[in-house]
Amino acid sequence: MSDSIVVLAKKLGQALAKTEEFKLKSESEFALRSNPDANNAVKEFQTLKKSFLRMEKMGHMLSDKNNAQLKKAEEVAMQNLLVKDWYEKSQNFYDFVIAVNTKMQEGIVVNNDK
């Protein structure tokens, strides 16, 4: 039974990859990666965010200045239309995946009730 569930999971992944949400996310990601300005804006934001996360894991509190830096980097990145489009399309796809996961969780609850 476990093997058939794994096979179903792979088929579900393949089905998700065929959705319009995934197609739009992939296209916007390709456009972003193809544009040096957009790509650099995202990399700068992600690098700063990772750095601050490491600081927090080491027990350091982020200062107001750190939070302002991160917010500014995000604002700069989101001013690029390709970044904004990629972010929105990615969010749409991940919202869809969350909805699928919610339905799977409902199925688990229903099966446990029997």
C-alpha positions as CSV (number, residue, x, y, z in Angstrom):
1,M,0.0,0.0,0.0
2,S,2.8,2.4,0.9
3,D,4.4,2.0,-2.6
4,S,1.1,2.8,-4.3
5,I,0.8,6.0,-2.2
6,V,4.3,7.0,-3.3
7,V,3.3,6.4,-7.0
8,L,0.2,8.5,-6.4
9,A,2.3,11.3,-4.9
10,K,4.6,11.3,-8.0
11,K,1.5,11.4,-10.3
12,L,0.2,14.3,-8.2
13,G,3.5,16.2,-8.6
14,Q,3.4,15.6,-12.3
15,A,-0.2,16.9,-12.4
16,L,0.8,20.0,-10.5
17,A,3.6,20.6,-13.0
18,K,1.0,20.7,-15.7
19,T,-1.2,23.3,-14.1
20,E,-1.5,26.9,-15.4
21,E,-0.3,28.1,-12.0
22,F,3.0,26.2,-12.3
23,K,3.4,27.2,-16.0
24,L,3.0,30.9,-15.1
25,K,5.4,30.6,-12.1
26,S,8.0,28.9,-14.3
27,E,7.7,31.5,-17.1
28,S,8.0,34.4,-14.7
29,E,11.0,32.7,-13.0
30,F,12.8,32.3,-16.4
31,A,12.1,35.9,-17.2
32,L,13.5,37.0,-13.8
33,R,16.7,34.8,-14.2
34,S,17.2,36.2,-17.7
35,N,17.3,39.8,-16.5
36,P,20.4,40.7,-14.6
37,D,18.8,43.7,-12.8
38,A,15.9,41.6,-11.5
39,N,18.1,38.6,-10.7
40,N,20.5,40.8,-8.7
41,A,17.8,42.5,-6.8
42,V,16.4,39.2,-5.6
43,K,19.9,37.8,-4.8
44,E,20.7,40.9,-2.7
45,F,17.5,40.6,-0.8
46,Q,17.9,36.9,-0.2
47,T,21.6,37.2,0.8
48,L,20.7,39.9,3.4
49,K,17.7,37.8,4.7
50,K,19.9,34.7,5.1
51,S,22.5,36.7,6.9
52,F,20.0,38.1,9.3
53,L,18.5,34.6,9.9
54,R,21.9,33.3,10.8
55,M,22.3,36.2,13.2
56,E,19.0,35.3,14.8
57,K,20.0,31.6,15.1
58,M,23.1,32.6,16.9
59,G,21.0,34.4,19.4
60,H,21.5,38.0,18.2
61,M,18.4,40.2,18.1
62,L,17.9,42.2,14.9
63,S,18.1,45.9,15.4
64,D,15.7,48.4,14.0
65,K,18.5,49.3,11.5
66,N,18.7,45.6,10.4
67,N,14.9,45.4,9.9
68,A,15.0,48.7,8.0
69,Q,17.8,47.3,5.7
70,L,15.8,44.2,5.0
71,K,12.6,46.1,4.3
72,K,14.5,48.5,2.0
73,A,16.1,45.6,0.1
74,E,12.6,44.0,-0.4
75,E,11.1,47.3,-1.5
76,V,13.9,47.8,-4.0
77,A,13.5,44.3,-5.4
78,M,9.7,44.6,-5.6
79,Q,10.0,47.8,-7.7
80,N,11.3,45.7,-10.5
81,L,8.2,44.5,-12.5
82,L,9.8,41.1,-13.3
83,V,10.5,40.5,-9.6
84,K,7.0,41.5,-8.6
85,D,5.4,39.3,-11.3
86,W,7.6,36.3,-10.3
87,Y,6.7,36.8,-6.6
88,E,2.9,37.0,-7.4
89,K,3.0,34.0,-9.7
90,S,5.0,32.0,-7.2
91,Q,2.6,32.9,-4.4
92,N,-0.3,31.9,-6.5
93,F,1.3,28.5,-7.2
94,Y,2.2,27.9,-3.6
95,D,-1.3,28.9,-2.5
96,F,-2.6,26.3,-4.8
97,V,-0.2,23.7,-3.4
98,I,-1.4,24.6,0.1
99,A,-5.0,24.1,-1.0
100,V,-4.1,20.7,-2.4
101,N,-2.3,19.8,0.9
102,T,-5.3,20.9,2.9
103,K,-7.5,18.5,0.9
104,M,-5.0,15.7,1.5
105,Q,-5.2,16.5,5.3
106,E,-9.0,16.4,5.1
107,G,-8.7,13.0,3.6
108,I,-6.5,11.8,6.4
109,V,-9.0,13.1,9.0
110,V,-11.9,11.5,7.2
111,N,-10.1,8.1,7.0
112,N,-9.2,8.3,10.7
113,D,-12.9,8.8,11.6
114,K,-13.9,5.5,10.2
